[in-house]
Amino acid sequence: MPFQQGLLATPVPAHARHLFFTLHAAEALPGVLDALLPQVDGLNLILGVGAPLVKALGREVPGLQPFPLLGAVVENPSTQHALWLWLRGNERGDLLLQGQALEQLLAPALTLVDSVDGFLHRGGHDLTGYEDGTENPVEQDAIDAAIVADGQPGLVGSSFAAFQLWKHDLGYFKSLPQADQDNIIGRRLSDNEELDDAPESAHVKRTAQESFEPEAFMVRRSLAWADERGAGLAFVALGHSFAAFDAQLRRMSGLEDGIIDGLYRFSRPLTGGYYWCPPRGEAALDLSLLLKA
């Protein structure tokens, strides 16, 4: 299936740079996207389109919507942007230079308003020390969860991505007794085993993918981050729609049964965005849903 291969490629590269753009000149957008296409290989550079960009083009991508405002007791801010570029590699300096070149390329139509540098911590652990993505689907199950299999041309092979930048209060979390830390996550730090007697607020119980109706499977591609804002997890979730992520976030926020996920005791999201990752064509991304032939 012709999807952007970097979405599901393993192992995850050691570094990532997430760039977020707003639109300032819609009339320049088609030309800028044409210039960008040769740069996007779908492996080391992944492109995600936000609803504001699609609207500016006067087009429609079935299933794409802005990040929702949930109205929960806990805050999940919507900071929806027009374009998301996800740079991946093993040299942070190369990603910085590549990002600067892309910013200049896009300047006639788009303005860089946020950037996040992610890094692989201890082979895939959150900065709390706990392993991230333990229950990720793999191989064909990952494709089934993350990639659109049916629909109109230009949609098949695409993926819907949710991005949230979670800021941890690591000082508070690490001050807690180990048993309390384990109960917040729902796993033992020592061996990553799930706790049978964890409280209902434990993150593992709140987000157990098979416990939803329908089941809420998605593929996570998160990395640690740290900058002047703090530190935490740059969370990326991929699905064939936003349904699984939306269901999990609503339950985490207490909107399903009033129980708030233990993560909110020490962490909070600073950002929230929904993006559509177009499929690959024979030689480049297939943007037929966005650009008129």
C-alpha positions in Angstrom: 0.0 0.0 0.0 1.5 3.4 -1.0 1.8 5.1 2.4 4.6 7.3 3.7 6.9 4.6 4.8 8.4 6.5 7.7 5.1 6.5 9.5 5.5 2.8 10.4 9.2 2.2 9.8 11.2 0.7 12.7 13.5 1.2 14.4 12.6 4.8 15.1 15.5 7.2 14.3 17.3 8.7 17.2 16.2 12.3 16.5 13.1 14.1 15.2 12.3 17.7 14.5 8.6 18.7 14.3 7.9 21.9 12.4 4.5 23.6 12.5 3.4 26.3 10.0 0.5 28.8 9.7 -0.8 30.1 6.4 -0.3 33.8 5.5 -0.6 33.8 1.7 -3.2 31.3 0.3 -2.5 32.5 -3.3 1.1 31.3 -3.1 0.2 27.9 -1.6 -0.1 25.8 -4.7 3.3 26.9 -5.9 4.9 26.3 -2.5 3.4 22.8 -2.3 4.7 21.9 -5.8 8.2 23.1 -4.7 7.9 21.1 -1.4 6.9 17.8 -3.0 10.4 16.7 -4.2 11.7 17.2 -0.7 9.2 14.9 1.0 10.4 11.3 0.7 7.9 10.0 3.2 10.7 8.3 5.2 13.0 10.9 6.5 10.6 13.8 5.9 6.9 13.2 6.5 4.2 15.7 5.6 1.0 16.3 7.5 -1.8 18.7 6.3 -4.1 20.5 8.7 -7.7 21.5 8.1 -6.8 25.2 7.8 -4.7 24.5 4.7 -7.3 22.3 3.1 -10.0 25.0 3.7 -7.7 27.7 2.2 -7.4 25.6 -1.0 -11.2 25.2 -1.2 -10.9 21.4 -1.0 -12.0 18.6 1.3 -10.3 15.6 2.8 -12.9 13.1 4.1 -12.3 12.5 7.8 -10.0 15.5 8.4 -11.1 18.0 11.1 -9.4 20.4 13.5 -8.3 19.2 16.9 -11.4 19.2 19.1 -12.2 21.3 22.1 -13.4 18.7 24.6 -14.6 20.9 27.4 -13.2 18.5 30.1 -12.1 19.4 33.6 -8.5 18.8 32.5 -7.2 21.0 29.6 -6.3 19.5 26.2 -5.6 22.7 24.2 -6.2 22.9 20.5 -3.3 24.6 18.7 -4.3 23.5 15.2 -1.8 24.5 12.5 -2.0 24.4 8.7 1.0 22.2 8.0 3.2 19.8 10.0 6.6 18.6 8.8 8.1 15.7 10.7 11.9 15.4 10.1 13.6 12.2 11.2 17.2 11.1 11.3 20.2 10.2 13.4 22.0 13.6 13.3 20.3 16.5 15.1 22.4 19.1 13.3 21.3 17.8 9.9 17.7 18.1 11.0 18.3 21.7 12.1 19.8 22.6 8.8 17.2 20.8 6.8 14.5 22.6 8.8 16.0 26.0 8.0 16.0 25.2 4.3 12.4 24.0 4.4 11.3 27.2 6.3 12.9 29.3 3.6 11.2 27.2 0.8 7.8 27.6 2.4 8.2 31.3 3.3 6.1 32.7 0.4 3.0 31.0 1.8 3.6 29.6 5.3 5.2 30.9 8.5 7.0 28.7 11.0 5.3 29.2 14.4 6.5 26.3 16.5 9.2 23.6 16.5 9.9 20.7 18.7 13.1 18.5 18.8 12.5 15.0 19.9 15.0 12.3 20.8 14.9 8.6 21.5 15.5 8.0 25.2 16.9 4.7 26.3 15.7 2.9 23.2 12.0 4.1 23.6 11.4 5.1 27.2 9.6 8.1 28.4 11.6 10.5 30.6 9.7 9.1 33.6 11.7 5.9 33.0 8.7 3.8 31.8 8.7 2.1 28.4 6.5 3.9 25.8 4.4 2.2 23.2 4.4 -1.3 24.8 1.0 -2.2 23.2 1.7 -0.8 19.8 0.3 -2.9 16.9 3.1 -4.3 14.7 3.4 -5.5 11.1 0.1 -6.0 9.3 -1.8 -5.0 12.5 0.0 -1.7 12.4 -1.0 -1.1 8.8 -4.6 -2.0 9.5 -4.7 0.4 12.5 -2.8 3.4 10.9 -3.4 3.4 7.2 -6.6 4.1 5.2 -7.5 0.9 3.3 -10.7 1.9 1.5 -12.1 5.1 0.0 -11.6 7.4 -3.0 -8.4 7.8 -4.9 -6.0 10.1 -3.1 -7.3 8.9 0.3 -6.3 5.2 0.2 -2.8 4.8 1.7 -3.1 8.0 3.8 -3.0 8.2 7.6 -4.5 10.5 10.2 -2.1 11.8 12.9 -2.7 13.4 16.3 0.1 15.4 17.8 0.3 16.6 21.5 3.3 18.0 23.3 3.0 16.7 26.9 5.0 18.6 29.5 5.9 16.5 32.6 6.6 17.7 36.1 9.4 15.2 36.5 10.4 16.6 39.9 7.0 15.9 41.4 6.7 12.5 39.7 10.1 11.3 40.8 9.4 12.5 44.4 6.5 10.0 44.7 7.0 6.5 46.2 7.7 3.9 43.5 4.3 2.2 44.2 2.5 5.5 43.5 4.5 6.0 40.2 3.6 2.4 39.1 -0.1 3.0 39.9 -0.2 6.2 37.9 1.2 4.4 34.8 -0.3 0.9 35.6 2.9 -0.9 35.1 5.9 -1.8 37.3 9.0 0.2 36.4 11.2 -2.7 37.3 9.9 -5.1 34.6 7.3 -3.3 32.6 4.6 -5.8 33.7 1.0 -4.5 33.9 -0.4 -4.3 37.4 -3.6 -6.4 37.8 -4.6 -4.4 40.9 -3.8 -0.9 39.4 -6.5 1.8 40.1 -9.0 2.6 37.5 -7.2 5.9 36.9 -4.0 4.1 35.8 -2.9 5.2 32.3 -2.7 1.6 31.0 -6.3 0.9 32.1 -7.6 4.2 30.7 -6.1 3.5 27.3 -6.4 -0.3 26.9 -7.1 -0.4 23.2 -9.2 -3.5 23.3 -11.5 -2.2 26.0 -13.3 0.3 23.7 -16.3 -0.4 21.6 -15.2 -0.5 18.8 -11.6 -1.3 19.7 -9.4 1.8 19.6 -6.2 0.6 18.1 -3.6 3.2 16.9 0.1 3.3 16.3 2.2 5.6 18.6 5.5 7.2 17.4 6.4 9.3 20.3 9.8 10.6 21.5 11.1 12.5 24.5 11.7 16.3 24.2 13.3 19.0 26.3 13.7 22.7 25.7 13.1 26.1 27.4 9.4 25.2 27.9 10.3 22.1 30.0 10.5 18.4 29.1 8.2 15.5 28.4 6.8 13.5 25.6 6.1 14.6 22.0 3.2 12.3 21.4 2.3 11.1 17.9 -0.7 8.7 17.3 -1.5 7.4 13.8 -4.8 6.0 12.8 -7.0 5.2 9.7 -9.2 7.8 11.3 -9.2 10.0 14.4 -11.8 7.8 16.1 -9.4 5.7 18.2 -7.4 8.7 19.5 -10.5 10.7 20.2 -12.1 7.9 22.2 -8.9 7.4 24.2 -8.5 11.1 24.9 -12.1 11.5 26.0 -11.7 8.6 28.4 -8.4 9.9 29.7 -10.1 13.3 30.3 -12.9 11.8 32.4 -15.6 12.5 29.8 -16.6 8.8 29.5 -17.0 7.8 33.2 -15.7 10.7 35.3 -12.4 9.1 36.1 -9.4 11.2 35.0 -6.2 9.5 33.8 -3.4 9.5 36.4 -1.1 11.1 33.8 -2.7 14.4 34.5 -1.4 14.3 38.1 2.1 15.1 36.7 1.7 16.0 33.1 -0.3 18.2 30.8 -0.5 18.8 27.0 0.7 22.1 25.8 -0.4 21.6 22.2 -2.9 19.6 20.1 -3.3 19.2 16.4 -4.9 16.8 13.8 -3.1 16.2 10.5 -3.7 14.2 7.4 -0.6 12.4 6.0 -1.2 11.9 2.2 -0.4 8.7 0.4 2.6 8.1 -1.9 2.1 8.1 -5.6 4.5 6.5 -8.0 7.1 9.2 -7.8 5.9 11.6 -5.0 3.1 12.3 -2.6 -0.3 12.1 -4.0 -1.9 15.5 -3.4 -4.7 15.0 -5.8 -7.3 15.7 -3.1 -5.6 19.1 -2.5 -4.4 20.3 -5.9 -6.4 20.5 -9.1 -5.0 18.7 -12.0 
